[in-house]
Amino acid sequence: MIPHPILTNEELAALKHIDHRGWRAQTIDITWDKATGRSGLLQALDRICGEAEQAIDNGFSLIVLTDRAVSEERVPVSSLLACGAVHHHLVRQTQRTRIGIVLETGEAREVHHHCLLIGYGADAINPYLAFEAIWQSRRDGWLPDDLTDTKVVASYRKSVAKGMLKVMAKMGISTLQSYKGAQ
């Protein structure tokens, strides 16, 4: 069980390389070649869903959907679209309970983004670009000098968790598990 839905970069690295008691993780690239246009996006979604299903068949316990391969030639599928597509594909295949979905995305920054991703099936999220932004803010002097990179990440995670609890409470939901996949 993951103790917090927002993963630090170190926690994500540990999960990506896990090989303990049968637990292994498969990383799936959620970017696609922008030169292929709209049809490329649809093909990418089919590929991502197929790779998720294949990960289950190969005995993986976790999949990490990542947009880290973004470049001038490769654009990311929206993390919400990729997560929702994989979640629903696996539900239709009656395999969703066999694997955890972790997102490594530069797209998620605000509480609302995290709530949507959890609501569409993510088990955990690594918002690496949000971390980079707050680290840069600290280096640029926008945050107090006594804060370290570790402290600002801890503060961000705590704030997001409180915000998510507030959103869920307004809906009458008391656990993250009840919220996950509820849309």
N, C-alpha and C positions, 0 to 999 in steps of 0.2 A: 504494500500500500504506500502511495506517495503522500507524505505528510502535508504538502502544500501544493495547490494547483499551479502556482507560478514557480518555475524551476530556474535556479541560477545556472550560469554557463557551466559551472563545475558539476552540478547535479545532472545536467543534461549529458555532459561528457561521460559521466559514470554510467548513466542509463544506456547510452549508445554503445558502450563497450562491455555491458554486463554479459556474463556467462556464468551464472550461478544457479545451481539446482534446476537446471532446465530453462531458466529465464535467459532469453537472448533478444536482441533488438535488431530490427532491419530498418535501415534508413531509405526513404523514398524521396527522390527529387520531385518537387512540385513546380518546376519551371519548364518552359517550353520555348521552342525556337520561334521568335516573333515573325520571321519570314514566312512561316506556314499559315499565318492569318487565322481567321476564325476556325477553320477546319482543324488547325493545329491545336487550338484550345480544346476542342471536343476530343481529339485523339489523345491529348495529354490527360484529360479526365478519365478516359477509358484505360489508359496505361496505368495511371495511379491506382485506380480501383482494382485492376488486374494484379498489379504488384502487391497490393494489400492482401488480396485473396491468396496469392502465391506464398506470401510470408506465413500465413496461417498453415498452409499445406506443408511448408518447410519446417514447421515447428517453432516459429518465432512467437514470443509472448507480447512483444511491443513493436509498433511501427512508429518511426519518427518521420513525420512529413516535414520536409525542410525546403525553404526558399533561398538557402545560402548560395546556390549556383547562379543567382541573378547576375546578369552582365548586360553589356550593350546589345548582345544578340539574343539573350534569353530573358524572358519576362516571367514573373511568377504568376501562377494561378492564384486567385484570391484565396487566402488561407481559409476563410469561411466557406467558400465554394468547395475547395478540396476536402476539407474536413467533413462537411455535410454530405458530399458525394460519397466518400469512403464509408462513412457511418451508415448511410442509407443503403448503399450497395451491400455491405456486410449484413445488415438487418434482413434485406431481401434474400440473401443467401443463407440465412439462419446461422451466421458465423460471428456476429458482432461480439458475443460474450467470450469469444476465444482469444481476443487480442485487445491490448490497450492502444489508444491513439495519443501520441504526443506531438505537439506542434513546435517547430523551431522556426519562428517567423519574425521578420522585421516589421510586419504590418500591425501587430497588436501593440497598443500603447496605453489606451485608456481603459478604465473599468468596464465601460460598455463593450469594448472589443473583446475583453476576456469573458464577459458574461455570454456574449453571443457564441464565442467559440466553444465554451463549455456546454451551452444550450444545444449546440449542433453536434455534440459527440466527443469533443476533446476531453481526454483525461487529465492532461497537464499541458502547460504552455511555457515555452522559453522565449520571452520577448527581447531577443538580443539587441535589437536596435534601440529599444527604450533604455536598456542598460547603458549602451554606448552614449546616448543623448544625455543621460543624467551624469555620467562620468565626465563628459565634455563640459557640461554646465559647471561642475565642481572645479575643473581645471581652469575654466574661464572666469572664476571668481563669483559666480552667481549663487553659490551655496557656501555656508560657513566653512572656514578653514579646518575646523576640528573634525569634519566628516571625512571618513575614508571611503574608498570605493565599496568596501564591504558594508559599511554602515548605510550608504545611500541605497544600495540594492535591498538591504533588509528593510529599510523604511518604505521603499517603493512596494515591496511584496506585502508588507503589513497594511499599507494603504489600500492596495488593490483587494486584498482579502476582506478588509472591513467594508469596502465599497460593494463587493460581491455579496456579502452577507446582508447588507442593507437592501440591495435589489431583490434578493431572494425573500427577505422578510416581508417586503411590500407585496409580494406575490403569495405569501402564506406558505413558503417552502422553507423547511428548517434544515435540510442537509444538502450538501453539494451533489451527492449521489442522486437525490430526487430531481435536481435541476438538470443534471447531465442528460443530454439527448432530448429534453422536453420541448425544445424550440419555443 
